Amino acid sequence: MAKMGYAMGVAPPVRCSDRKMCVNGNSGTEPYIVSHNLLLTHATAADLYKKKYQETQGGQIGITLNSHYCEPYTNTSLDIEAAKRAMDFELGWYMEPLTQGEYPETMRSLVKDRLPVFTAEQKKLVKGSFDFIGINYYTSRYAKNIPPNPNEPVSYLVDPNVNVSIDKDGVLIGPNAGGSIFIYIYPEGLYKLLNFIQENYSKNLAIYITENGYTERSNISVPFSESQTDSIRIEFVRKHLRQLEIAIKNGVNVKGYFYYSLLDSFEWGEGYTVRYGLYHVDFKTLVRSPKDSAKWYRAFIKDVKE
């Protein structure tokens, strides 16, 4: 929300500094204010739930964060540090306040007075305001250090001094998912992301993978029988679950995995032009039919239970 809606201006409420893109907004301040308020709102709701309802309901409350994983572009110290900064500005932006009560040191030193400050009371409220963390993982990127440019307009997008790319020397980090310009398939990134969380925030966080999915273009010219054949999706899920298994064996406290999505549906940015579902949906009749991936996934879950 904060990045795409208030820094890039490509999602509601479409605010940013670039007047070719947005009528109003400030990419150098608003993303930080929005995220700050999101954290405080979450923490307030979590505090209320824990005090008034958790004991009688026996439920849990958590927060879900979107994150890719960043690989250093090279093995130089500059790019290794750049990859860490990129993660600080993406995941650490939320995880460090939630686990330590403060924004990452890199953000504080680079953003300075544009970054809101937690009061002592707010730090206490935000820190530990969850029973579990949800992670939405789809893809990874390369991160390369770039020197600060004093002529660059102030923006969350340039504050980290990092160039994030989908390829290294022309070689993609992974194959492109046909229905997305964003998703490049890199299952190893899921393991590395979980390991990063364990090493940098807490060693026993309860984690759920709340979204992880493969998309393809919706093509009405494709025969129905072919639309149910999705071997690439099966391999996508299989490889990500394998990385999840490795992470669990290495001590990461992963409690669950939710594939995105059960059904082909309306996507926020793409409408009905892409399909993530294990079940094919005829958008005219709403008839739902299992794809090969649904049958495979059902068999996989049954095998795990047995």
C-alpha positions in Angstrom: 0.0 0.0 0.0 2.6 2.6 1.1 5.1 1.9 -1.7 2.7 1.4 -4.6 0.0 3.9 -3.5 2.1 6.7 -2.1 5.6 6.3 -3.6 5.1 4.9 -7.0 1.5 6.1 -7.5 0.4 3.0 -9.4 -2.2 1.9 -6.9 -5.0 3.6 -5.0 -4.9 6.4 -3.8 -2.4 7.1 -6.6 -0.3 9.7 -4.8 3.4 10.4 -5.6 5.8 13.3 -6.4 5.8 12.7 -10.2 3.2 15.0 -11.6 3.1 13.0 -14.8 1.7 10.1 -12.8 -0.1 11.7 -9.8 -2.1 14.9 -9.2 -1.0 15.1 -5.6 1.4 13.4 -3.2 5.0 13.4 -1.9 7.1 10.3 -2.4 9.6 11.5 0.1 7.4 11.7 3.1 4.0 10.1 2.6 5.1 6.4 2.3 6.8 6.7 5.7 3.8 8.4 7.3 1.4 5.8 5.9 3.5 2.8 7.1 4.0 4.4 10.5 0.2 4.8 10.9 -0.4 1.2 9.6 1.9 -0.1 12.3 0.3 1.9 15.0 -3.2 0.9 13.8 -2.3 -2.8 13.7 -0.7 -2.5 17.2 -3.7 -0.8 18.6 -6.1 -3.4 17.2 -3.8 -6.3 18.4 -3.6 -4.7 21.9 -7.4 -4.5 22.1 -7.9 -8.0 20.9 -5.4 -9.4 23.4 -6.9 -7.5 26.3 -10.6 -8.0 25.6 -11.1 -11.1 23.5 -8.1 -13.5 23.3 -8.6 -15.2 26.6 -12.2 -16.1 25.9 -11.9 -16.8 22.2 -8.5 -18.5 22.2 -7.6 -16.9 18.9 -4.4 -15.4 17.6 -3.7 -12.2 15.9 -0.9 -11.4 13.4 0.1 -9.3 10.5 0.9 -10.2 6.9 3.8 -8.6 5.0 4.7 -8.7 1.3 8.4 -9.2 0.6 10.7 -10.4 -2.1 14.2 -11.5 -1.4 17.2 -9.5 -2.6 20.4 -11.3 -3.8 23.6 -9.2 -4.0 24.4 -8.3 -7.6 28.0 -9.2 -6.9 29.9 -10.6 -3.9 31.5 -7.2 -3.2 30.9 -5.7 0.2 29.1 -2.8 -1.4 26.5 -5.0 -3.1 26.1 -7.2 0.0 25.4 -4.1 2.0 23.0 -2.9 -0.7 21.0 -6.1 -0.6 20.7 -5.7 3.2 19.5 -2.1 2.8 17.0 -3.2 0.2 15.6 -5.7 2.6 15.6 -3.1 5.4 13.5 -0.7 3.3 11.1 -3.6 2.2 10.7 -6.1 5.0 12.7 -4.5 7.9 10.5 -1.3 7.6 7.8 -3.3 9.4 9.6 -6.2 11.0 12.1 -4.2 13.0 9.4 -2.1 14.7 7.4 -5.2 15.3 10.2 -7.2 16.9 12.5 -4.4 18.2 10.3 -1.3 18.5 12.4 0.8 16.1 13.0 1.3 12.4 16.1 -0.1 10.9 19.3 1.9 11.5 19.8 2.2 7.8 16.4 3.9 7.3 17.0 6.2 10.2 20.4 7.3 8.9 19.3 7.7 5.3 15.8 9.1 5.6 16.6 11.2 8.7 13.8 13.6 9.8 11.4 12.4 7.0 11.0 9.2 8.9 8.5 9.4 11.8 9.7 8.6 15.3 8.0 6.3 17.7 7.3 7.6 21.2 8.3 5.4 24.1 4.7 4.4 24.6 4.3 3.6 20.9 7.4 1.5 20.9 6.0 -0.6 23.7 2.7 -0.9 21.9 4.2 -2.0 18.5 6.9 -4.3 19.7 5.6 -7.8 20.0 2.1 -6.9 18.8 1.6 -10.2 17.0 1.2 -13.9 17.6 2.4 -14.8 14.1 3.8 -13.2 11.0 2.2 -13.8 7.6 4.6 -13.6 4.6 3.5 -13.1 1.0 6.3 -14.3 -1.3 6.3 -14.4 -5.1 9.7 -13.4 -6.4 13.2 -12.2 -5.8 15.5 -9.5 -7.2 19.2 -8.6 -7.5 20.4 -5.5 -5.5 23.3 -3.4 -6.6 24.8 -0.5 -4.7 24.5 3.0 -6.3 26.1 6.2 -4.9 23.7 8.9 -3.6 22.6 11.4 -6.3 22.0 14.9 -4.8 20.2 15.9 -8.0 17.6 13.0 -7.6 14.2 14.1 -6.3 13.7 13.0 -2.7 11.7 9.7 -2.7 11.3 6.4 -0.8 12.3 4.8 -4.1 15.8 6.3 -4.1 16.5 6.6 -0.4 18.1 3.1 -0.1 20.8 3.9 -2.8 20.1 0.6 -4.4 19.4 -0.5 -7.9 17.0 -3.4 -7.9 16.8 -5.6 -11.0 15.4 -8.8 -12.4 18.6 -9.9 -14.1 22.4 -10.0 -13.6 24.5 -9.4 -16.7 21.4 -10.1 -18.9 20.5 -13.4 -17.1 17.1 -13.4 -15.4 17.0 -14.3 -11.7 14.4 -16.9 -12.8 11.8 -17.6 -15.6 9.0 -15.1 -15.9 5.5 -16.2 -14.9 3.6 -15.7 -18.1 0.8 -13.6 -16.6 3.0 -11.1 -14.7 5.7 -8.6 -15.4 6.5 -8.7 -11.7 7.0 -12.4 -10.9 10.2 -14.1 -11.9 10.3 -17.6 -10.4 13.0 -18.1 -7.8 11.9 -20.8 -5.3 15.3 -20.6 -3.5 14.3 -17.0 -2.5 11.6 -18.3 -0.2 14.1 -20.3 1.8 16.5 -17.4 1.9 13.8 -15.0 2.9 12.8 -17.2 5.8 16.4 -17.7 6.8 16.9 -13.9 6.7 13.9 -13.4 9.0 15.2 -15.9 11.5 18.7 -14.4 11.5 17.8 -10.8 11.6 14.6 -10.5 13.7 13.8 -13.5 15.9 14.8 -17.1 15.9 11.4 -18.6 16.8 8.8 -16.4 15.1 5.6 -18.3 14.1 5.4 -17.8 10.4 2.7 -18.6 7.8 3.2 -18.3 4.1 0.0 -16.5 3.4 0.4 -16.0 -0.3 2.6 -17.8 -2.9 1.3 -18.4 -6.4 1.8 -18.7 -10.1 -0.1 -16.7 -12.7 -0.8 -17.1 -16.4 -2.6 -14.9 -19.0 -6.3 -15.5 -19.4 -6.7 -16.5 -23.0 -10.2 -17.2 -24.3 -8.9 -18.7 -27.5 -7.3 -21.6 -25.6 -9.5 -24.7 -25.6 -11.0 -25.6 -22.2 -9.1 -28.8 -21.9 -5.8 -27.0 -22.4 -6.7 -24.4 -19.8 -6.8 -27.2 -17.2 -3.3 -28.4 -18.1 -0.9 -26.4 -15.9 2.2 -28.4 -15.3 4.3 -25.2 -14.8 2.1 -24.3 -11.8 2.5 -27.7 -10.3 6.3 -27.4 -10.6 6.1 -23.9 -9.1 4.3 -25.2 -6.0 6.4 -28.3 -5.8 9.7 -26.4 -5.8 8.5 -23.7 -3.3 7.3 -26.4 -0.9 10.6 -28.1 -1.2 12.4 -24.9 -0.1 9.9 -24.6 2.7 10.7 -28.1 3.8 14.4 -27.2 3.9 13.7 -24.1 6.0 11.6 -26.1 8.5 14.3 -28.7 8.8 16.8 -25.9 9.5 14.7 -24.6 12.4 12.4 -22.0 10.9 9.1 -22.1 12.7 6.8 -22.2 9.7 3.2 -23.1 10.8 1.4 -23.2 7.4 1.4 -22.6 3.7 -1.5 -21.0 1.7 -1.3 -21.2 -2.1 -2.7 -18.2 -3.9 -5.2 -18.9 -5.1 -7.9 -21.5 -4.9 -9.9 -20.0 -7.7 -9.2 -17.8 -10.7 -10.5 -14.4 -9.6 -10.6 -10.7 -10.1 -7.1 -9.2 -9.5 -6.6 -5.7 -8.2 -4.3 -4.5 -11.0 -5.1 -6.9 -13.8 -8.8 -7.6 -13.4 -9.8 -10.8 -15.2 -6.8 -10.9 -17.5 -4.7 -13.2 -15.4 -5.3 -16.5 -13.6 -3.7 -17.7 -10.4 -6.3 -20.4 -9.5 -6.0 -24.1 -8.9 -9.5 -24.1 -10.2 -10.5 -22.7 -13.6 -13.4 -20.3 -13.5 -15.5 -19.5 -16.5 -15.9 -15.7 -15.9 -19.2 -15.7 -17.9 -21.0 -18.7 -16.4 -18.9 -18.9 -13.1 -18.5 -22.7 -13.6 -15.5 -23.9 -11.6 -13.4 -26.8 -12.8 -10.2 -28.3 -11.2 -7.0 -27.8 -13.1 -4.3 -30.5 -13.0 -2.7 -28.5 -10.2 -5.7 -28.8 -8.0 -5.7 -32.6 -8.4 -1.9 -32.7 -7.7 -2.2 -30.4 -4.7 -5.0 -32.5 -3.2 -2.9 -35.7 -3.6 0.1 -33.9 -2.1 -1.8 -32.8 1.0 -3.4 -36.3 1.4 0.1 -37.9 1.2 1.5 -35.5 3.8 -1.4 -36.2 6.2 -0.9 -39.9 5.9 
